[in-house]
Amino acid sequence: MRTETTAQSNSPALDRSEAVTAEYVLTLDCAESPGIVHSVAEFLLDHSCYIIDIKQFGDQKEGHFFMRVHFISTGSVSTREELRQDFAPVAAKWEMNWRLEPHDRKQRILVMVSKYGHCLNDLLFRARSGELPVEIVAVVSNHQDHEDLVTWHGIPFHHIPVSQETKQEAESELLELVDTYNVELVVLARYMQVLSDNLTARLAGKAINIHHSFLPSFKGAKPYHQAYERGVKTVGATAHYVNSELDEGPIIAQQVIEVDHTFSPSDLVTVGRDAECKALTNAVRWHSEGRIILSGNRTVVLR
C-alpha cells in the first residue's frame, strides 16, 4: 500500500521548557507488513522521544516498506548508542535495514572534479554557507585548474593525474585519501574519468555522479553542441549513484529546463550547467540528510 505522510507528534504536547537532548534521524526499510509503524512509534514514545517529521512509503509492487523519522530525544539518558542498542530488537523483529544518526551531523565528503568547475564551485559555496549538511574534507582533480579556488576555501587539494598507464595507481591513491579523511561520500562534480569496476564496487552507495540528461543520445565531446544541431527542446541533468554501468546507476535527482530555437550552443551550455548544479546539490543534500534508500537499481527518496 502506498502511503506518504507527515506527522507532528506521537505523544502528548511537549513542554518546550523541557531540556532537549538532541535530534536524530532514523531511516529504515524492510518487507512490508502491518504493525511496523506502530512498533517504531511505540519505541520512540517509550524512550521519551518526540516526532518532528515522518515520511513513509509502502511499495505495493515489491512488497517493501521504507521509512524516515526525524525526532527529538528528550530523555536525559537517551544517547545515540543507547537508542541504537534498544532499537536493535525492534529492527531484528522486522528484519530491517536501518540507520540512526544525529540530525545535525555533517557528512564528510570528498569532491572530484576535472576542468569544468561550476558544480564544484556551487558545492563549495553551499557547504561554506551552511546550506548543505556536509563538510568538504578534500578535493581531488586530475588537473590543477581549481587548486587556487579550493585552497581559498581552506580545503586540501590533491592533484592526481590519470592516464591509461597510471589509472590503477591513481585509484589506489584516491582510496588512500578516502580512508585518510574518513570520507563518507564521494561526489563526482564533473569528473571526466571513468572509474574502474573495482573502484565502483568499493564505493557502492557512497559515490554520486552528475551528467547531462541527453544520454544515450549525445555521447562524447560537446553534447550541448550536438543537442543544438538536433534542435532539442529541453535541457536536463541527472544525479545518480555510481556503479559499474557507465552513467546508468540508480537515479537520485533530475532537473529539466525548457529551451527553444532561440538558444545558441553557448546558451544551452549555460542552462545545462544550472541544471547540473541543481540536480547534484539536491542529490548530495538528500543523501546527507538520510532521505535516500536504495531499492535494487532504483532509489526511494523520502522528502
C-alpha positions as CSV (number, residue, x, y, z in Angstrom):
1,M,0.0,0.0,0.0
2,R,1.4,3.4,-1.0
3,T,1.4,6.0,1.8
4,E,3.2,9.3,2.3
5,T,2.5,11.1,5.5
6,T,3.9,13.9,7.7
7,A,3.2,13.6,11.4
8,Q,3.9,16.1,14.1
9,S,3.7,14.1,17.3
10,N,3.3,10.6,18.7
11,S,2.9,11.8,22.3
12,P,1.1,14.4,24.3
13,A,2.0,18.0,23.7
14,L,5.7,18.6,24.5
15,D,6.6,21.2,27.1
16,R,9.1,23.3,25.3
17,S,10.7,24.3,28.6
18,E,12.0,20.7,28.8
19,A,15.6,20.2,28.1
20,V,16.1,18.9,24.6
21,T,18.9,16.4,24.5
22,A,19.4,16.0,20.7
23,E,17.7,15.4,17.4
24,Y,18.1,12.2,15.4
25,V,17.1,10.7,12.1
26,L,16.0,7.0,11.9
27,T,15.9,5.5,8.4
28,L,14.8,2.0,7.7
29,D,13.4,-0.4,5.1
30,C,12.1,-4.0,5.3
31,A,9.5,-6.3,3.9
32,E,6.1,-4.7,4.1
33,S,3.9,-5.9,7.0
34,P,1.2,-4.5,9.3
35,G,2.4,-3.1,12.6
36,I,5.8,-1.6,11.6
37,V,4.8,2.0,12.1
38,H,3.2,1.1,15.4
39,S,6.3,-0.6,16.6
40,V,8.6,2.3,15.7
41,A,6.2,4.9,17.2
42,E,5.8,2.8,20.4
43,F,9.6,2.6,20.7
44,L,10.0,6.3,20.4
45,L,7.2,7.0,22.9
46,D,8.8,4.6,25.4
47,H,12.1,6.5,25.1
48,S,10.5,9.9,25.6
49,C,11.1,10.9,22.0
50,Y,9.0,13.5,20.1
51,I,8.5,13.0,16.4
52,I,9.1,16.1,14.3
53,D,8.6,14.6,10.9
54,I,7.9,11.2,9.5
55,K,7.9,10.0,5.8
56,Q,6.9,6.5,4.7
57,F,6.3,4.6,1.5
58,G,4.9,1.1,1.0
59,D,5.9,-0.3,-2.4
60,Q,2.9,-2.5,-3.2
61,K,4.5,-4.0,-6.3
62,E,7.7,-5.1,-4.5
63,G,6.1,-5.7,-1.1
64,H,8.7,-3.5,0.6
65,F,8.4,-0.7,3.2
66,F,10.5,2.5,3.6
67,M,10.5,5.0,6.4
68,R,12.4,8.0,7.7
69,V,11.7,9.6,11.1
70,H,13.2,12.9,12.4
71,F,12.7,13.0,16.2
72,I,13.9,14.7,19.4
73,S,15.2,12.8,22.3
74,T,14.0,14.5,25.5
75,G,15.2,11.9,28.0
76,S,18.5,12.7,29.6
77,V,19.8,9.2,29.3
78,S,18.7,8.6,25.7
79,T,22.1,8.9,24.0
80,R,22.6,7.7,20.4
81,E,24.3,4.5,21.3
82,E,21.6,3.6,23.9
83,L,18.9,4.3,21.4
84,R,20.7,2.2,18.8
85,Q,21.1,-0.6,21.3
86,D,17.5,-0.5,22.4
87,F,16.1,-0.3,18.9
88,A,18.1,-3.4,17.7
89,P,15.5,-5.9,18.9
90,V,12.7,-3.9,17.1
91,A,14.8,-3.9,13.9
92,A,15.5,-7.7,14.3
93,K,11.9,-8.5,14.7
94,W,11.0,-6.9,11.3
95,E,14.4,-7.8,9.7
96,M,15.1,-4.1,9.0
97,N,18.0,-2.4,7.3
98,W,18.3,0.7,9.4
99,R,20.4,3.7,10.4
100,L,20.1,6.1,13.3
101,E,22.2,9.3,13.1
102,P,22.3,12.7,14.8
103,H,20.2,15.1,12.7
104,D,22.9,17.8,12.8
105,R,25.8,15.6,11.8
106,K,27.7,16.8,8.7
107,Q,28.6,14.2,6.2
108,R,32.3,14.1,5.3
109,I,32.5,14.3,1.5
110,L,35.4,14.3,-1.0
111,V,34.7,16.1,-4.3
112,M,36.3,15.0,-7.5
113,V,36.5,17.4,-10.5
114,S,38.2,17.8,-13.8
115,K,38.2,21.1,-15.8
116,Y,34.6,22.2,-15.5
117,G,34.2,23.9,-12.1
118,H,30.6,25.0,-11.9
119,C,29.4,22.1,-9.8
120,L,32.5,22.2,-7.6
121,N,32.0,26.0,-7.0
122,D,28.4,25.5,-6.2
123,L,29.1,22.8,-3.6
124,L,31.9,24.8,-2.0
125,F,29.6,27.8,-1.6
126,R,26.7,25.9,-0.2
127,A,28.9,23.9,2.2
128,R,30.6,27.1,3.4
129,S,27.3,28.9,3.9
130,G,25.7,26.0,5.7
131,E,23.1,25.3,3.0
132,L,24.3,21.7,2.7
133,P,24.8,19.5,5.8
134,V,28.3,18.5,4.7
135,E,31.9,19.1,5.4
136,I,34.1,19.0,2.2
137,V,37.2,17.4,3.6
138,A,39.2,17.3,0.4
139,V,39.1,17.9,-3.4
140,V,40.7,15.6,-5.9
141,S,41.4,16.5,-9.5
142,N,43.3,15.2,-12.5
143,H,44.0,18.8,-13.4
144,Q,45.2,21.8,-11.4
145,D,42.8,24.4,-12.7
146,H,40.8,24.8,-9.5
147,E,43.6,24.5,-6.9
148,D,43.5,28.2,-6.0
149,L,39.7,28.2,-5.6
150,V,39.8,25.1,-3.3
151,T,42.8,26.4,-1.3
152,W,41.0,29.8,-0.8
153,H,38.2,27.8,0.9
154,G,40.8,26.3,3.2
155,I,40.3,22.7,1.9
156,P,43.1,20.3,0.9
157,F,43.6,20.0,-2.8
158,H,45.1,16.8,-4.3
159,H,46.3,16.6,-7.8
160,I,46.1,13.0,-9.1
161,P,46.9,12.9,-12.9
162,V,45.3,9.9,-14.7
163,S,46.4,8.2,-17.8
164,Q,45.8,4.7,-19.1
165,E,49.1,3.6,-17.7
166,T,48.6,5.2,-14.3
167,K,44.9,4.6,-13.8
168,Q,45.3,1.8,-11.2
169,E,47.9,3.7,-9.2
170,A,45.7,6.8,-9.3
171,E,42.7,4.9,-8.0
172,S,44.7,3.4,-5.2
173,E,45.9,6.9,-4.2
174,L,42.2,8.0,-4.2
175,L,41.2,5.2,-1.9
176,E,44.0,6.1,0.5
177,L,42.6,9.6,0.7
178,V,39.1,8.2,1.3
179,D,40.5,6.3,4.3
180,T,42.7,9.1,5.5
181,Y,39.9,11.6,5.6
182,N,37.3,9.2,6.8
183,V,35.2,10.1,3.7
184,E,31.5,9.0,3.8
185,L,30.5,10.2,0.3
186,V,32.5,10.8,-2.9
187,V,31.0,13.4,-5.2
188,L,32.0,13.3,-8.9
189,A,31.3,17.0,-9.7
190,R,32.0,16.7,-13.5
191,Y,35.0,14.4,-13.0
192,M,35.7,13.3,-16.6
193,Q,37.3,9.9,-15.9
194,V,35.7,6.5,-16.0
195,L,36.1,4.7,-12.7
196,S,37.1,1.0,-12.7
197,D,34.7,-1.8,-11.7
198,N,36.8,-2.4,-8.6
199,L,36.6,1.2,-7.5
200,T,32.8,1.5,-8.1
201,A,32.3,-1.7,-6.1
202,R,34.3,-0.3,-3.3
203,L,32.3,2.9,-3.4
204,A,28.9,1.3,-3.9
205,G,26.1,3.5,-2.4
206,K,28.8,6.1,-1.4
207,A,29.5,7.9,-4.7
208,I,27.3,10.3,-6.6
209,N,27.9,11.4,-10.2
210,I,26.3,14.1,-12.3
211,H,25.9,14.3,-16.1
212,H,23.7,15.9,-18.7
213,S,20.5,14.1,-19.5
214,F,20.9,13.7,-23.2
215,L,22.4,10.3,-22.7
216,P,22.4,8.0,-24.6
217,S,21.5,10.4,-27.5
218,F,24.6,12.7,-27.5
219,K,27.7,10.9,-26.3
220,G,31.3,12.1,-26.4
221,A,32.5,15.7,-26.8
222,K,30.3,18.8,-26.8
223,P,26.9,17.2,-26.1
224,Y,25.2,20.6,-25.9
225,H,26.5,21.5,-29.4
226,Q,25.2,18.2,-30.6
227,A,21.9,19.0,-29.0
228,Y,21.8,22.4,-30.7
229,E,22.3,20.7,-34.1
230,R,19.3,18.5,-33.4
231,G,17.1,21.3,-32.1
232,V,16.4,20.0,-28.6
233,K,13.5,21.5,-26.6
234,T,14.6,20.5,-23.1
235,V,18.0,20.5,-21.3
236,G,18.5,18.5,-18.2
237,A,20.8,16.8,-15.8
238,T,20.8,13.6,-13.8
239,A,22.5,12.8,-10.5
240,H,22.9,9.1,-9.7
241,Y,24.8,6.7,-7.6
242,V,27.9,5.3,-9.3
243,N,28.0,1.7,-10.4
244,S,29.9,-0.4,-13.0
245,E,27.4,0.6,-15.7
246,L,28.7,4.0,-17.0
247,D,26.1,6.7,-16.2
248,E,23.4,4.2,-15.5
249,G,23.5,3.9,-11.7
250,P,20.4,4.4,-9.5
251,I,18.9,7.8,-10.2
252,I,18.6,10.2,-7.3
253,A,17.7,13.6,-8.7
254,Q,16.9,15.1,-12.2
255,Q,16.4,18.6,-13.5
256,V,14.8,19.6,-16.7
257,I,14.7,23.1,-18.2
258,E,12.7,24.1,-21.4
259,V,14.6,25.7,-24.2
260,D,13.7,26.7,-27.8
261,H,15.2,27.6,-31.2
262,T,16.5,30.9,-29.9
263,F,19.1,29.3,-27.7
264,S,22.6,29.2,-29.1
265,P,25.0,26.4,-28.2
266,S,26.6,28.6,-25.5
267,D,23.1,29.3,-24.1
268,L,22.4,25.6,-23.9
269,V,25.7,25.1,-22.1
270,T,24.8,27.8,-19.5
271,V,21.3,26.3,-18.9
272,G,22.9,22.8,-18.7
273,R,25.3,24.0,-16.0
274,D,22.4,25.4,-14.0
275,A,20.6,22.1,-14.2
276,E,23.7,20.1,-13.3
277,C,24.3,22.2,-10.2
278,K,20.7,21.9,-9.0
279,A,20.5,18.2,-9.5
280,L,23.8,17.5,-7.9
281,T,23.0,19.7,-4.9
282,N,19.7,18.0,-4.3
283,A,21.3,14.6,-4.5
284,V,24.0,15.5,-2.1
285,R,21.6,17.1,0.3
286,W,19.1,14.2,0.3
287,H,21.9,11.6,0.7
288,S,23.4,13.6,3.6
289,E,20.0,14.0,5.3
290,G,19.3,10.3,5.2
291,R,16.5,10.6,2.7
292,I,17.6,8.1,0.2
293,I,17.2,4.3,0.4
294,L,18.5,2.1,-2.4
295,S,16.0,-0.4,-3.8
296,G,17.7,-2.5,-6.4
297,N,18.5,-0.2,-9.3
298,R,16.1,2.4,-8.1
299,T,16.1,4.8,-5.2
300,V,13.3,5.8,-2.8
301,V,13.8,9.5,-1.8
302,L,11.7,10.3,1.3
303,R,11.5,14.1,1.0
